[in-house]
C-alpha cells in the first residue's frame, strides 16, 4: 500500500517502511540524552506556537521531563496534605501545593517548590464529584480542579452567564465546595467532520484522526464510532472495525488493524515537521508544553492547562476526566494524537474555536484507554 506526500494522509497506521526506516535511522545510540532524540520539527512547532527560541524550547522540554519525574515522588512525600501540582514555565520547576507546612521540607527534598494552601486534593476531588452529580445546562462549558487556585473552577459560556439555568447551576456548585467561576468564548464541541476525500479514516459519514498505534490496532476518540463500525482508510480500503468504544461519560475507542495495514510508533508531522517517534506514555504535568497532530489542521502546539476536567459538550454529551490544553483544533481532528516530547499523552476529544482565531481543546488521556482495553502502546 503506497503513500505519497502529495496526498493528505494522516495516520500512524499507514507509513511506508522506507519512511519508518528513515525515522529510525535518525534515532541516536542507546544512552544518548533524550533531548537529542527529539524531532527538529517538534522544536520548530514549539518555537512557532509558544514564541520560544530554539534554546528555550530545548530547555523547556528538559525542565518538563524533570518535573514529570518529580511529580509522583512529591505527591507521595506530601501524603494526605497533597493539594495538587503544576509546572511553572518561568521557573522551569514543578510546584506542589500542601495543606500543612510540616510536609514542605519532605516535598522540597524531591526537587519541587512548595505552596501552602487551604484545601487538599482529596477535598477538591470530592467537590468535583459532587458537581459531576449535577445536571448542567448548555451554558456551562466545563468544570475541573484548579490546583493553582486551590478550588474547583466552573467555566461558563460568556454570553450565557446570566441565564437563569446557569445561575441556578452555579448556586448549587458553590454550595458543594470551594468553587470559582470563569468564562469561555463559546461552547465546546467534538471535532468529528463529514466525509472529505483524502483524509485519514472514515466510519460511516464521519471523518476522524488516528491517535496512537497499539499492538494490534490504534486508539482514537469514542464519538467517532461505535463498537462494530467499519473503518476505512484515506484510500477507501478497509482497515478494521471498532473493537471498543465509549461516549459520552468517556471519549475513547480502539480499532483493530488488518487487511494489509500495519502500525508503527509514529505521530505524523504532515510534511510541516518531521514525523515524531513515540517512546512511551509518561504523563506530563499541568503547565507543560504539548503538541497535537490531526488530519485537518495537522501539527499545532500549546500548553497543558488542566487535568481531570468534566466537559459539557454542546448537544448535551458530558465527558469526565479530560485534559485541557491551549492547542487549537478543527473538525476532523477528533481522535488525533497529543504528544509531549516523545511521550504519548492522549487523543483529541473536542474543544471550541479554530486554528485561525484560536481556541482550547481537551483530550482523553491515553493511559486510561490502554488500561481500559488492556492494550499495549507501540513504542520505538
C-alpha positions as CSV (number, residue, x, y, z in Angstrom):
1,X,0.0,0.0,0.0
2,X,1.7,3.2,-1.2
3,X,1.9,6.5,0.4
4,X,2.7,9.8,-1.4
5,X,3.3,13.1,0.3
6,X,1.1,14.8,-2.4
7,X,-1.9,13.3,-0.7
8,X,-3.4,14.3,2.6
9,X,-2.7,11.1,4.6
10,X,-2.7,11.3,8.3
11,X,-2.5,8.1,10.2
12,X,0.3,6.5,12.1
13,X,-1.1,3.1,11.0
14,X,0.0,3.8,7.3
15,X,3.6,4.7,6.9
16,X,5.9,3.4,4.2
17,X,8.6,1.0,5.5
18,X,11.2,3.3,3.9
19,X,9.7,6.3,5.9
20,X,9.8,4.3,9.1
21,X,13.3,3.1,8.5
22,X,14.4,6.7,7.8
23,X,12.9,7.9,11.1
24,X,14.5,5.0,13.0
25,X,17.9,5.9,11.4
26,X,17.7,9.3,13.0
27,X,17.5,7.9,16.5
28,X,20.7,8.2,18.5
29,X,22.5,5.3,20.1
30,X,21.2,4.0,23.4
31,X,22.2,6.1,26.3
32,X,22.2,9.4,24.4
33,X,20.4,12.3,26.1
34,X,16.7,12.2,25.3
35,X,16.7,15.8,24.3
36,X,18.9,14.9,21.3
37,X,16.3,12.4,20.1
38,X,13.6,15.0,19.7
39,X,12.4,15.7,16.2
40,X,13.6,19.1,14.9
41,X,10.0,19.7,13.8
42,X,8.8,19.4,17.4
43,X,11.2,22.2,18.4
44,X,10.1,24.3,15.4
45,X,6.4,23.9,16.4
46,X,7.2,24.9,20.0
47,X,9.1,28.0,18.7
48,X,6.2,28.9,16.5
49,X,3.3,28.3,18.8
50,X,4.8,29.2,22.2
51,X,7.1,32.0,21.0
52,X,10.3,30.3,22.1
53,X,13.9,30.4,20.7
54,X,15.4,27.0,19.8
55,X,17.5,27.0,23.0
56,X,14.4,28.0,25.1
57,X,12.4,25.1,23.5
58,X,15.1,22.6,24.3
59,X,15.5,24.0,27.9
60,X,11.7,23.9,28.4
61,X,11.4,20.2,27.3
62,X,14.3,19.3,29.6
63,X,12.7,21.1,32.5
64,X,9.3,19.4,31.8
65,X,11.0,15.9,31.8
66,X,12.5,16.6,35.2
67,X,9.2,17.9,36.5
68,X,7.3,14.8,35.3
69,X,9.9,12.6,37.1
70,X,9.4,14.6,40.3
71,X,5.6,14.8,40.3
72,X,4.8,11.3,41.7
73,X,7.6,11.4,44.3
74,X,6.4,14.8,45.5
75,X,2.8,13.5,45.8
76,X,3.9,10.6,47.9
77,X,6.0,12.9,50.1
78,X,3.0,15.2,50.7
79,X,0.7,12.3,51.7
80,X,-2.7,13.4,52.8
81,X,-1.6,17.1,52.7
82,X,-1.2,16.9,48.9
83,X,-3.1,19.7,47.2
84,X,-2.2,19.2,43.6
85,X,0.8,20.2,41.4
86,X,1.7,22.2,38.2
87,X,4.7,23.0,36.1
88,X,5.8,26.6,36.1
89,X,7.3,27.6,32.8
90,X,9.0,30.7,34.1
91,X,10.9,28.9,36.8
92,X,11.2,25.6,35.0
93,X,10.1,23.8,38.1
94,X,7.2,21.8,39.5
95,X,5.2,23.5,42.2
96,X,3.3,21.3,44.7
97,X,0.5,22.5,47.0
98,X,0.3,21.2,50.5
99,X,-2.1,21.9,53.3
100,X,0.4,21.6,56.1
101,X,3.8,23.4,56.3
102,X,5.3,20.5,58.2
103,X,5.2,18.5,54.9
104,X,7.1,21.2,53.0
105,X,10.6,20.0,53.6
106,X,9.9,16.5,52.5
107,X,8.3,17.8,49.3
108,X,11.2,20.2,48.6
109,X,13.6,17.3,49.1
110,X,12.1,15.6,46.0
111,X,13.1,18.7,43.9
112,X,9.7,20.5,43.9
113,X,8.8,24.0,45.0
114,X,6.0,24.2,47.7
115,X,2.9,26.4,48.2
116,X,0.8,26.1,51.4
117,X,-2.9,26.0,50.7
118,X,-6.2,25.5,52.5
119,X,-7.8,22.6,50.6
120,X,-6.3,19.2,49.9
121,X,-6.6,17.4,46.6
122,X,-8.9,14.9,48.2
123,X,-11.3,17.7,49.3
124,X,-11.2,19.3,45.8
125,X,-11.8,15.9,44.1
126,X,-14.8,15.4,46.4
127,X,-16.2,18.7,45.4
128,X,-15.7,17.9,41.7
129,X,-17.5,14.6,42.2
130,X,-20.5,16.4,43.7
131,X,-20.6,18.7,40.7
132,X,-20.5,15.7,38.4
133,X,-23.8,14.7,40.0
134,X,-25.5,17.9,38.9
135,X,-27.3,18.3,35.6
136,X,-25.6,21.1,33.7
137,X,-27.4,23.4,31.3
138,X,-25.9,24.2,27.8
139,X,-24.4,27.5,29.0
140,X,-22.0,25.6,31.4
141,X,-18.9,24.5,29.4
142,X,-16.8,22.5,31.9
143,X,-15.6,22.1,35.5
144,X,-12.3,20.9,36.9
145,X,-10.0,21.0,39.9
146,X,-7.7,24.1,39.6
147,X,-4.7,23.3,41.8
148,X,-3.2,26.8,41.4
149,X,-6.4,28.5,42.6
150,X,-6.9,25.7,45.2
151,X,-10.5,25.3,44.2
152,X,-12.9,23.9,41.6
153,X,-13.3,26.1,38.5
154,X,-16.5,26.2,36.6
155,X,-16.3,27.7,33.1
156,X,-19.5,29.1,31.6
157,X,-20.1,30.5,28.0
158,X,-19.6,34.2,28.3
159,X,-22.9,35.3,26.7
160,X,-24.9,32.7,28.7
161,X,-23.6,33.6,32.2
162,X,-26.8,35.5,33.1
163,X,-29.1,32.6,32.0
164,X,-31.4,31.5,34.9
165,X,-30.4,27.9,34.4
166,X,-26.7,28.8,34.5
167,X,-27.1,30.9,37.7
168,X,-29.0,28.1,39.3
169,X,-26.2,25.6,38.5
170,X,-23.6,28.0,39.9
171,X,-25.5,28.4,43.1
172,X,-25.7,24.6,43.6
173,X,-22.0,24.3,42.6
174,X,-20.9,26.9,45.2
175,X,-22.8,25.0,47.9
176,X,-20.8,21.9,47.0
177,X,-17.4,23.3,48.0
178,X,-14.7,25.9,47.0
179,X,-15.8,27.0,43.6
180,X,-14.6,29.8,41.3
181,X,-16.3,30.8,38.0
182,X,-14.6,31.6,34.7
183,X,-15.8,32.2,31.1
184,X,-15.1,30.8,27.7
185,X,-15.9,32.4,24.4
186,X,-18.2,29.6,23.1
187,X,-19.5,26.2,24.0
188,X,-17.1,23.3,23.3
189,X,-18.0,20.6,20.8
190,X,-16.4,17.4,19.4
191,X,-14.2,17.6,16.3
192,X,-15.6,14.9,14.0
193,X,-16.5,16.0,10.5
194,X,-18.5,14.8,7.5
195,X,-16.7,12.7,4.8
196,X,-14.0,14.6,2.9
197,X,-11.7,12.8,0.4
198,X,-8.1,12.2,1.1
199,X,-8.2,12.2,4.9
200,X,-7.1,9.6,7.5
201,X,-10.0,7.4,8.3
202,X,-13.7,7.2,7.9
203,X,-16.5,5.4,9.7
204,X,-20.0,5.9,8.1
205,X,-20.1,9.5,7.1
206,X,-17.7,10.7,9.8
207,X,-14.0,11.6,9.4
208,X,-11.7,11.4,12.3
209,X,-8.0,11.1,13.0
210,X,-5.8,8.2,14.3
211,X,-4.5,8.7,17.8
212,X,-1.6,6.3,18.7
213,X,-0.6,2.9,17.4
214,X,-1.1,0.0,19.8
215,X,-0.1,-3.6,19.2
216,X,-2.9,-4.9,17.0
217,X,-4.5,-1.5,16.2
218,X,-4.9,2.1,17.1
219,X,-6.7,4.2,19.7
220,X,-8.9,7.2,18.9
221,X,-12.0,9.1,20.1
222,X,-15.2,7.2,21.1
223,X,-17.5,9.7,19.5
224,X,-16.0,8.8,16.1
225,X,-17.7,5.3,16.0
226,X,-19.5,2.6,18.0
227,X,-18.4,-1.0,18.5
228,X,-18.5,-3.0,15.3
229,X,-18.4,0.1,13.0
230,X,-16.2,-0.5,9.9
231,X,-13.2,1.8,9.4
232,X,-11.9,2.8,6.0
233,X,-8.5,4.4,5.3
234,X,-7.6,7.5,3.3
235,X,-7.8,5.5,0.1
236,X,-11.2,3.9,0.9
237,X,-9.8,0.5,1.7
238,X,-10.9,-1.4,4.8
239,X,-8.6,-1.1,7.9
240,X,-10.6,-2.8,10.6
241,X,-13.5,-2.3,13.0
242,X,-14.1,-0.5,16.3
243,X,-13.4,-3.2,19.0
244,X,-14.3,-1.0,21.9
245,X,-15.9,2.5,22.2
246,X,-17.2,4.7,25.0
247,X,-19.0,8.0,24.6
248,X,-20.3,10.0,26.4
249,X,-19.0,9.8,30.0
250,X,-15.7,8.8,28.4
251,X,-14.4,9.6,24.9
252,X,-12.1,6.7,23.9
253,X,-12.1,3.8,21.4
254,X,-9.8,1.4,19.7
255,X,-9.8,-0.1,16.2
256,X,-8.1,-3.3,15.1
257,X,-5.8,-3.1,12.1
258,X,-5.6,-5.6,9.3
259,X,-6.3,-6.0,5.5
260,X,-2.7,-5.0,4.6
261,X,-2.5,-2.1,7.0
262,X,0.1,-2.1,9.9
263,X,1.1,0.0,12.8
264,X,4.3,1.9,13.7
265,X,5.1,4.1,16.8
266,X,5.0,7.5,15.0
267,X,3.0,10.7,15.1
268,X,2.8,12.4,11.7
269,X,4.2,15.8,11.1
270,X,2.3,16.1,7.8
271,X,5.4,17.3,6.0
272,X,5.3,20.5,8.0
273,X,7.5,18.9,10.6
274,X,9.3,15.6,10.6
275,X,7.4,12.6,11.9
276,X,7.8,12.1,15.7
277,X,8.7,8.8,17.3
278,X,6.7,7.6,20.3
279,X,8.9,6.2,23.1
280,X,6.4,5.9,26.0
281,X,3.4,7.5,27.7
282,X,4.8,9.2,30.8
283,X,2.2,11.8,31.9
284,X,3.2,15.4,31.5
285,X,2.4,17.8,34.4
286,X,0.0,20.8,34.2
287,X,1.9,23.7,32.6
288,X,4.0,21.6,30.3
289,X,4.1,22.2,26.6
290,X,2.2,19.8,24.4
291,X,1.6,19.3,20.6
292,X,-1.2,17.8,18.6
293,X,-1.4,16.1,15.2
294,X,-4.7,15.9,13.3
295,X,-6.0,15.3,9.8
296,X,-7.5,18.8,9.3
297,X,-5.1,21.2,11.0
298,X,-2.1,19.0,11.1
299,X,0.5,20.0,13.7
300,X,0.0,22.6,16.5
301,X,1.4,23.1,20.0
302,X,0.3,24.8,23.2
303,X,0.3,24.3,26.9
304,X,-1.4,21.7,29.1
305,X,-3.8,23.8,31.2
306,X,-5.7,21.3,33.5
307,X,-6.4,17.7,34.2
308,X,-9.5,15.7,35.2
309,X,-11.9,18.2,33.8
310,X,-15.6,17.5,33.2
311,X,-16.8,18.9,29.8
312,X,-20.4,19.6,28.9
313,X,-20.3,19.5,25.1
314,X,-22.9,21.2,23.0
315,X,-25.7,18.7,22.4
316,X,-25.6,17.6,26.0
317,X,-22.9,15.0,26.0
318,X,-20.9,15.1,29.3
319,X,-17.4,13.6,29.4
320,X,-15.4,13.2,32.6
321,X,-11.6,13.2,33.3
322,X,-10.4,15.0,30.2
323,X,-7.2,17.1,30.0
324,X,-7.5,20.7,28.8
325,X,-5.0,22.4,26.6
326,X,-4.5,25.7,24.7
327,X,-3.9,23.9,21.5
328,X,-6.3,24.6,18.6
329,X,-8.2,22.1,16.6
330,X,-11.0,21.8,14.0
331,X,-13.5,19.4,12.5
332,X,-11.8,16.1,11.5
333,X,-9.1,16.4,14.1
334,X,-11.0,14.2,16.6
335,X,-9.2,11.2,17.8
336,X,-5.8,12.6,16.8
337,X,-2.5,12.5,18.8
338,X,-1.4,14.7,21.7
339,X,2.3,14.2,22.5
340,X,4.8,15.9,24.9
341,X,8.3,15.5,23.7
342,X,8.3,11.8,22.7
343,X,5.7,10.7,25.2
344,X,2.1,9.9,24.2
345,X,-0.5,11.9,26.2
346,X,-3.9,11.4,24.7
347,X,-6.4,11.6,21.9
348,X,-8.4,14.6,20.8
349,X,-11.9,14.8,22.2
350,X,-13.3,18.3,21.5
351,X,-13.0,22.0,22.2
352,X,-14.0,25.4,21.0
353,X,-12.6,27.9,18.4
354,X,-10.3,27.1,15.5
355,X,-6.7,27.4,14.3
356,X,-7.2,30.8,12.7
357,X,-8.6,32.7,15.6
358,X,-7.5,30.3,18.4
359,X,-9.4,28.2,21.0
360,X,-8.9,25.4,23.5
361,X,-9.2,21.7,23.3
362,X,-9.5,18.6,25.5
363,X,-8.0,15.2,25.2
364,X,-8.8,11.8,26.7
365,X,-5.6,10.5,28.4
366,X,-4.0,7.6,26.6
367,X,-3.0,5.6,29.7
368,X,-6.7,5.4,30.7
369,X,-7.5,4.0,27.2
370,X,-4.7,1.4,27.4
371,X,-5.8,0.3,30.8
372,X,-9.4,0.1,29.9
373,X,-8.9,-2.2,27.0
374,X,-5.7,-4.0,28.1
375,X,-3.8,-2.5,25.1
376,X,0.0,-2.0,24.8
377,X,1.3,1.2,23.2
378,X,3.5,0.6,20.2
379,X,6.8,2.4,21.1
380,X,10.1,2.9,19.3
